[in-house]
Amino acid sequence: MQLLGTGGSPYVRKVRVVFAEKGIPYDYVIARSISAEVAAANPLAQIPVLIRDDGRPLYDSAVIVEYLDGLAPAPRLIPEAFADRIEVRRWEALGDGIMDATVAISHDERLPVDQRKGPEWYARQQKKIDNGLAAMQKELGSRAFCFGTALTLADVACGTALGYLDQVLPRVAWRDAFPGLQRHATTLSARESFRLTLITPA
Ligand SMILES: N[C@@H](CCC(=O)N[C@@H](CS)C(=O)NCC(=O)O)C(=O)O
């Protein structure tokens, strides 16, 4: 299996953390979203793309992680029971949503000042991040895992979103406001799966 992506993408990192947690071998092929390789495999021209062993591509990150979780039975990162699975997927949506808003802000800030979006747009993106973090903090509380009693995709999504915020929007001082998330981020970042997949500049 091949994973196409770059070290700057939080969605690619989410998938790589899942690969590492599951212990599934793969070839990591550095490919940007604008590359012909990615366009040929994903009509949306986005990374990550997984090229399965039979050559068929898979996207997006949520579909890829479900595929990987089904490939190897243990450890299970997405619970099988319907109600539990939906909760974990909701956590993933929360993490992905925070990453979407973080990506949007950081991309806009790379534009020349006169081409950037206005303050209302920035406030709307920032609110997604702030409210998303507050929801995560409220649910995590003082528990050891985002959902249940072992690591799941919920923790992967939470840790990936927090790590990406640290990397590209360090001005968001979430650690002071959300001590539970700070504790959890520290625990997660010590795991090999997170250490081996640190975000690198795009
Ligand atoms: N929902 C998608 C988002 C993927 C995504 O937005 N990837 C970015 C890189 S961080 C990308 O390829 N952007 C190029 C584009 O959207 O044209 C997923 O979870 O895989």
The ligand as a MOL file (V3000), in Angstrom:
LIG
                    3D

  0  0  0     0  0            999 V3000
M  V30 BEGIN CTAB
M  V30 COUNTS 20 19 0 0 0
M  V30 BEGIN ATOM
M  V30 1 N -11.5800 16.1340 4.0540 0
M  V30 2 C -10.3060 15.8500 3.4620 0
M  V30 3 C -9.4540 17.1180 3.5120 0
M  V30 4 C -8.1340 16.9220 2.7890 0
M  V30 5 C -7.4750 18.2740 2.5060 0
M  V30 6 O -8.0890 19.3350 2.5750 0
M  V30 7 N -6.1680 18.1850 2.2000 0
M  V30 8 C -5.4610 19.3810 1.8400 0
M  V30 9 C -4.0220 19.3030 2.3370 0
M  V30 10 S -3.9240 19.6830 4.0610 0
M  V30 11 C -5.4310 19.4850 0.3360 0
M  V30 12 O -5.1690 18.5100 -0.3360 0
M  V30 13 N -5.7090 20.6770 -0.1770 0
M  V30 14 C -5.6920 20.9490 -1.5870 0
M  V30 15 C -7.0480 21.3180 -2.0990 0
M  V30 16 O -8.0290 21.2800 -1.3560 0
M  V30 17 O -7.1230 21.6800 -3.2770 0
M  V30 18 C -9.6210 14.6910 4.2040 0
M  V30 19 O -9.9260 14.5060 5.3940 0
M  V30 20 O -8.8260 13.9470 3.5990 0
M  V30 END ATOM
M  V30 BEGIN BOND
M  V30 1 1 1 2
M  V30 2 1 2 3
M  V30 3 1 2 18
M  V30 4 1 3 4
M  V30 5 1 4 5
M  V30 6 2 5 6
M  V30 7 1 5 7
M  V30 8 1 7 8
M  V30 9 1 8 9
M  V30 10 1 8 11
M  V30 11 1 9 10
M  V30 12 2 11 12
M  V30 13 1 11 13
M  V30 14 1 13 14
M  V30 15 1 14 15
M  V30 16 2 15 16
M  V30 17 1 15 17
M  V30 18 2 18 19
M  V30 19 1 18 20
M  V30 END BOND
M  V30 END CTAB
M  END
